[in-house]
Amino acid sequence: MTATPSQPYTPFVPCAQQLPRPRAGFRATGARGAGRDLLALVLLPLPLLALTLPAAFAGGGTRRWFGGRSESQRAEAQAAKDAAAAAFYELDTAQRDLRISIETITAVDDSPAARRAVSGFETLGRHIDEASSTYISAVDAHDLDRDDLEASVAAHARTELTKAKEELARVKKELDRFEEGLGPLLGKAETQLARLAPAVERARQSLLAASNALDAVRGSGLKADDLAARLAALGPDLTKLNQGAGQHGVPETLERADRVARDAEAVRAEAERLPERAAEIDRRLVSLRTRAQALTTRSGQVDPVLSELRRRFTAACWQDLQHVPDQAAETVRQAERKLAEARSAREEQRWADATSLLSTVRALLNTTDEAVSAAGDRLRRLNEVSKDPQREIDRTRFAIRDAQRLAMAGRHTPDPRHARPLDDSVTRLERAIGTLEGRHPDYWHFLTELEAVRGTVTRVVSQIREERGGGA
């Protein structure tokens, strides 16, 4: 019958009353029962029949059972099989997770502890394989879906499947204990892996920032050839970072990323400071040139000072200063030559050379300044002591008496280690005073001797206070 658009075709469906009603506890047996079942299936609508037939022939509701005891044993065996399958799945999942943990550790750590963990995992894997093999063998040995399954066979299957499940559970506990012991190693490895991507990205960003800083410096007309060479030297490390930790190892990649970031950051910082550095070099060139000219003028004043020293004091008071004029003039000439070299290095933008040369110039001028100042300072001090030597004498005696009081504080007799140098200082002071009695006293020897006495006294005082814990 062909359906028209106004009357769609509707397949014949028997009423519910026409379907056979299964009775409670009904179990078809023999050819007659099978025939009734088949007849009921024939009367079903086609879609429902398609859903019902596979179930019927696959051991569904029409499975043939042989007695209540067989049915019970089959159910127990099936339950044991399901429990073993669950234990097998749980162990397999745990093993996969543990393998990921081991791979995480070995990717980062090559220590003896990590190698022991790998060895332990291999041993555990053999135990897992043995338990899994026992389980699979038990499953393959027993077909619980057979219609003619005997109760004794089902009971035997249940026993073997239960043993297999227990073995799987035992190995799972062994795996859990092993995994707990991996905690410190795994934590360390995960921490390093968590650092990996940020460290590599930080290195790349540092290189980019250094490159941009160099471009900006060059755009302002300054050279930065040494910085560019340092940045180019980081190229091979960047290539290895791009190749990844899988090829070069996580610890090595982390170390390389940190080093690249550090070196690139140093290049960037120096590049950004370069304009300021150039300006500073220019200022120092002018300042040191002015200072050299001033020292040239001051060096010419040493000769009159020496003339007065020779005229008024004994040779011992000025003899060590005779070389100052010639030495000062030579040192200034050396400083001026180095200054010219520094100026040339600045024009060629050899910043490191210019900085080094300016430091040399400064040291030379400091030496000259000290020598020139020494002559004038000598004349001043000799004038003061020749007019009033008692001032230096009183100053030294006060220092000795103060040290002696400290040495006797809280004691009936002084410690010989303190008393002896203080007594010697008194003797040296009196002897130095005696040198002033001649017609042409050596005031310079007098001054230096009293300075030496005060230095000895200062050391004794420091020793006493240190021994007493600073309480005096």
C-alpha positions in Angstrom: 0.0 0.0 0.0 1.3 3.3 -1.1 0.9 6.3 1.1 -0.5 9.6 -0.3 0.4 13.0 1.1 -3.0 13.3 2.7 -2.9 9.8 4.1 0.6 8.8 5.3 1.3 5.2 5.6 1.1 3.8 9.1 2.5 0.3 9.8 0.3 -2.2 11.5 0.9 -2.4 15.3 -1.0 -4.9 17.3 -2.8 -3.7 20.4 -1.1 -4.2 23.8 -3.8 -6.8 24.5 -2.6 -8.9 21.6 0.9 -9.2 23.0 1.6 -12.3 25.1 1.8 -11.5 28.8 4.8 -13.1 30.5 3.9 -14.7 33.8 5.8 -14.0 37.0 8.6 -16.4 37.3 7.9 -17.8 33.8 10.9 -19.8 32.4 10.5 -21.4 29.0 11.8 -24.8 28.6 11.8 -27.3 25.7 10.8 -26.9 22.1 7.2 -25.7 23.0 8.4 -22.9 25.2 10.9 -21.8 22.5 8.2 -21.8 19.9 6.0 -19.6 22.1 8.8 -17.2 22.6 9.5 -17.0 18.8 5.8 -16.5 18.1 5.7 -13.6 20.5 8.7 -12.0 18.7 7.1 -12.4 15.3 4.0 -10.5 16.5 6.2 -7.5 17.7 6.5 -4.4 15.6 9.6 -4.3 13.3 11.6 -1.7 15.3 11.0 -3.4 18.6 11.9 -6.7 17.1 15.2 -5.3 15.9 16.0 -4.3 19.4 14.9 -7.5 21.0 16.4 -10.2 18.9 20.1 -9.4 19.7 19.3 -9.5 23.4 17.6 -12.8 23.0 20.5 -14.5 21.2 23.2 -12.8 23.2 22.2 -14.3 26.5 19.7 -11.7 27.6 16.3 -12.3 29.1 15.9 -15.7 27.3 19.1 -17.2 28.7 18.7 -20.8 29.6 19.5 -21.5 33.2 20.0 -24.8 34.8 18.8 -24.6 38.3 19.0 -22.0 41.1 22.5 -23.2 42.3 24.0 -22.7 38.9 22.4 -19.3 38.6 23.8 -18.2 41.9 27.3 -19.5 41.2 27.3 -17.8 37.8 26.3 -14.5 39.4 29.0 -14.8 42.1 31.6 -15.6 39.4 30.4 -12.6 37.3 30.7 -10.4 40.4 34.2 -11.6 41.0 35.0 -11.0 37.4 33.7 -7.4 37.6 35.6 -6.7 40.8 38.8 -8.1 39.2 38.2 -6.0 36.1 37.8 -2.9 38.3 41.0 -3.7 40.2 42.8 -4.2 36.9 41.6 -0.9 35.5 42.5 0.9 38.7 46.0 -0.6 38.7 46.5 0.2 35.0 45.4 3.8 35.6 47.7 4.2 38.6 50.6 2.7 36.6 50.1 5.2 33.8 50.1 8.1 36.3 53.2 6.8 38.0 55.0 6.5 34.6 54.3 10.1 34.0 55.8 11.0 37.4 58.9 8.9 36.7 59.3 10.6 33.3 58.9 14.0 35.0 61.7 13.1 37.4 64.1 11.7 34.8 63.6 14.7 32.6 65.0 16.9 35.4 67.0 14.8 37.8 70.0 12.6 37.2 70.9 12.1 40.8 71.5 8.6 42.4 68.1 9.0 44.1 66.4 9.5 40.7 68.2 6.5 39.2 67.0 4.4 42.2 63.5 5.5 41.5 63.7 4.4 37.9 65.1 1.0 38.9 62.3 0.7 41.5 59.7 1.5 38.9 61.1 -1.2 36.6 60.9 -3.8 39.4 57.3 -2.6 40.2 56.4 -2.9 36.5 57.4 -6.6 36.5 55.2 -7.2 39.5 52.3 -5.4 37.7 52.9 -7.5 34.6 52.8 -10.7 36.6 49.5 -9.7 38.4 48.0 -8.6 35.1 49.0 -11.8 33.4 47.3 -13.8 36.2 44.1 -11.8 35.8 44.0 -12.1 32.0 44.6 -15.8 32.2 41.7 -16.2 34.7 39.4 -14.3 32.5 40.4 -16.2 29.3 40.1 -19.6 31.1 36.4 -19.2 31.9 33.5 -18.3 29.7 30.8 -17.2 32.1 28.3 -16.6 29.3 28.0 -20.3 28.4 24.5 -21.6 28.7 25.7 -24.9 30.0 28.0 -23.4 32.6 28.2 -25.8 35.5 28.1 -24.7 39.1 31.4 -26.2 40.0 33.1 -24.5 37.0 31.5 -21.2 38.0 32.7 -21.6 41.6 36.3 -22.4 40.4 36.2 -19.4 38.1 35.0 -17.2 41.0 37.9 -18.5 43.2 40.6 -17.8 40.5 39.1 -14.3 39.7 39.0 -13.4 43.4 42.7 -14.4 43.8 43.5 -12.4 40.7 41.7 -9.4 42.1 43.5 -9.7 45.5 46.9 -9.9 43.7 46.0 -6.8 41.7 45.0 -5.0 44.9 48.2 -6.1 46.6 50.3 -4.8 43.8 48.3 -1.6 43.8 49.2 -1.0 47.4 52.8 -1.6 46.6 52.5 1.0 43.8 50.9 3.5 46.2 53.7 3.1 48.8 56.3 3.5 46.0 54.5 6.6 44.7 54.4 8.2 48.2 58.2 7.8 48.4 58.6 9.8 45.2 57.1 12.9 46.8 60.4 14.9 47.3 61.8 14.0 44.0 58.6 14.7 42.1 58.1 18.0 43.9 61.6 19.2 43.0 61.1 18.1 39.4 57.7 19.8 39.0 59.2 23.0 40.5 61.9 23.0 37.9 59.5 22.2 35.1 57.3 25.0 36.3 60.3 27.4 36.1 61.3 26.2 32.6 58.9 28.1 30.4 59.0 31.4 32.3 62.9 31.2 32.4 63.1 30.7 28.7 60.6 33.4 28.0 62.5 35.8 30.3 65.8 35.1 28.4 64.1 35.8 25.1 62.6 39.1 26.4 66.0 40.1 27.8 67.6 39.5 24.5 64.9 41.6 22.7 65.3 44.4 25.2 69.1 44.4 24.8 68.7 44.5 21.0 66.3 47.4 21.2 68.5 49.3 23.6 71.5 48.9 21.2 69.4 50.2 18.3 68.4 53.2 20.3 72.0 54.0 21.2 73.2 53.6 17.6 70.3 55.9 16.5 71.7 58.6 18.7 75.1 58.5 16.9 77.0 56.5 19.5 78.9 53.3 18.9 78.4 50.2 20.9 80.6 47.7 19.1 81.7 45.9 22.2 78.1 45.6 23.5 77.0 44.3 20.1 79.7 41.7 20.1 78.7 40.5 23.6 75.1 40.3 22.5 76.0 38.3 19.3 77.9 35.9 21.5 74.6 34.9 23.1 73.2 33.7 19.7 74.3 30.0 20.1 72.6 29.8 23.5 69.4 31.3 22.1 69.5 28.5 19.4 69.7 25.9 22.1 66.9 27.4 24.0 64.7 27.3 20.9 65.6 23.7 20.4 64.0 22.9 23.8 64.7 21.1 27.0 63.9 17.8 25.4 67.2 17.9 23.4 69.4 19.6 26.0 67.9 18.6 29.3 65.8 20.6 31.8 68.6 21.6 34.3 71.0 22.6 31.5 68.2 24.6 29.8 67.3 26.4 33.1 70.9 27.3 33.7 71.4 28.5 30.1 68.2 30.6 30.3 69.2 32.2 33.5 72.7 33.0 32.1 71.4 34.4 28.9 68.9 36.6 30.7 71.6 37.8 33.1 74.1 38.6 30.3 71.5 40.2 28.1 70.2 42.3 30.9 73.8 43.5 31.6 74.1 44.5 27.9 70.8 46.3 28.0 71.7 48.2 31.1 75.1 49.3 29.8 73.6 50.3 26.5 71.0 52.5 28.2 73.8 54.1 30.4 76.0 54.7 27.4 74.8 58.3 26.7 75.3 59.2 30.3 78.7 57.4 30.3 79.8 59.5 27.3 78.8 62.7 29.0 80.6 61.7 32.2 83.8 61.0 30.3 83.5 64.4 28.7 83.2 66.0 32.1 86.2 64.1 33.5 88.3 65.1 30.5 87.7 68.7 31.3 88.1 68.4 35.1 91.3 66.4 34.9 92.8 68.8 32.3 92.1 71.7 34.7 93.6 69.8 37.6 96.7 69.0 35.7 97.2 72.7 34.8 96.7 73.7 38.5 99.3 71.1 39.7 101.8 72.4 37.1 101.4 75.8 38.8 101.7 74.4 42.3 104.8 72.3 41.4 106.6 75.6 40.6 106.0 76.7 44.2 107.9 73.7 45.7 111.3 75.2 45.1 110.7 78.3 47.2 109.4 76.1 50.0 112.6 73.9 49.8 114.7 77.0 49.9 113.2 78.1 53.2 113.5 74.6 54.7 117.2 74.5 53.8 117.8 77.9 55.2 116.0 77.4 58.6 116.3 73.7 59.4 118.8 70.9 59.4 119.2 68.7 56.3 117.4 65.8 58.1 114.3 68.0 58.0 114.1 68.4 54.2 116.5 66.1 52.5 113.8 63.5 51.5 111.9 66.3 49.7 114.5 67.4 47.3 113.2 65.2 44.5 109.6 66.6 44.7 109.9 69.3 42.0 111.4 67.1 39.4 109.1 64.2 40.2 106.0 66.4 40.2 106.9 67.8 36.8 107.5 64.4 35.3 104.2 63.0 36.8 102.2 65.9 35.4 103.7 65.3 32.0 102.8 61.6 32.2 99.3 62.6 33.2 99.0 65.0 30.3 100.1 62.2 27.8 97.5 59.8 29.2 94.9 62.5 29.1 95.5 63.0 25.4 95.2 59.2 24.8 91.9 59.3 26.8 90.6 62.1 24.6 91.5 60.1 21.5 89.7 57.0 22.8 86.7 59.1 23.6 86.6 60.5 20.0 86.8 56.9 18.7 84.1 55.9 21.2 86.3 53.3 22.8 84.5 53.8 26.1 86.3 51.2 28.1 89.8 52.4 27.0 88.8 56.0 27.7 87.6 55.2 31.2 90.7 53.2 32.0 93.0 56.0 30.8 91.2 58.6 32.9 91.6 56.5 36.0 95.3 56.4 35.3 95.4 60.1 34.9 93.6 60.6 38.2 96.1 58.3 40.0 99.1 60.2 38.6 97.6 63.6 39.6 96.8 62.3 43.1 100.4 61.2 43.6 101.7 64.6 42.4 99.2 66.4 44.6 100.4 64.5 47.7 104.1 65.1 46.9 103.6 68.9 46.3 101.4 69.1 49.5 104.0 67.3 51.5 106.6 70.1 51.1 104.2 72.8 52.2 102.9 70.7 55.1 106.4 69.9 56.2 107.3 73.6 56.4 104.1 74.4 58.3 104.6 71.7 60.9 108.3 72.5 61.4 107.4 76.2 62.0 104.8 75.2 64.6 107.0 72.9 66.6 110.0 75.2 66.4 108.0 77.9 68.0 106.2 75.8 70.7 107.5 72.2 71.1 105.8 71.9 74.4 102.4 71.5 72.8 103.5 68.2 71.2 105.2 67.1 74.4 102.0 67.7 76.5 99.8 66.0 73.9 102.0 62.9 74.1 102.3 62.8 77.9 98.5 63.1 78.2 98.1 60.1 75.9 100.5 58.0 78.0 99.0 59.0 81.4 95.5 58.2 80.1 96.7 54.7 78.9 98.3 54.1 82.3 95.1 54.9 84.2 93.2 52.5 82.0 95.8 49.7 82.5 95.5 50.1 86.3 91.6 50.3 86.4 90.4 47.5 88.7 93.9 46.2 89.3 96.6 46.4 92.0 99.4 45.9 89.5 99.3 46.4 85.8 99.5 43.6 83.3 103.2 43.3 82.1 101.9 43.1 78.5 100.5 46.6 78.9 103.0 48.1 81.4 106.1 47.3 79.4 105.2 49.2 76.1 103.9 52.2 78.2 107.1 52.4 80.2 109.1 52.2 76.9 106.9 55.1 75.5 107.8 57.2 78.5 111.5 56.6 77.9 111.2 57.4 74.2 109.4 60.6 74.9 112.2 61.8 77.3 114.8 60.8 74.8 113.1 62.8 72.0 112.8 65.9 74.3 116.5 65.6 74.8 117.2 66.0 71.1 115.9 69.6 71.2 118.7 70.8 73.5 121.3 71.3 70.7 122.0 74.4 68.6 120.3 73.0 65.5 117.7 70.5 66.8 116.2 67.9 64.4 112.6 69.0 64.7 111.4 66.5 62.1 112.9 63.6 64.1 111.3 65.0 67.2 107.8 65.1 65.5 108.0 61.7 63.9 109.3 60.1 67.2 106.4 61.6 69.2 103.9 60.3 66.5 105.4 56.9 66.9 105.0 57.0 70.7 101.4 58.0 70.4 100.8 55.2 67.9 102.2 52.6 70.4 100.0 54.0 73.2 96.9 53.8 71.0 97.6 50.1 70.2 98.0 49.3 74.0 94.7 51.1 74.7 92.9 49.1 72.0 94.3 45.8 73.3 93.1 46.6 76.9 89.6 47.5 75.7 89.4 44.4 73.5 90.4 42.1 76.4 87.9 43.7 78.7 85.1 43.6 76.2 85.0 47.3 75.5 83.9 48.0 79.1 86.5 50.6 79.8 
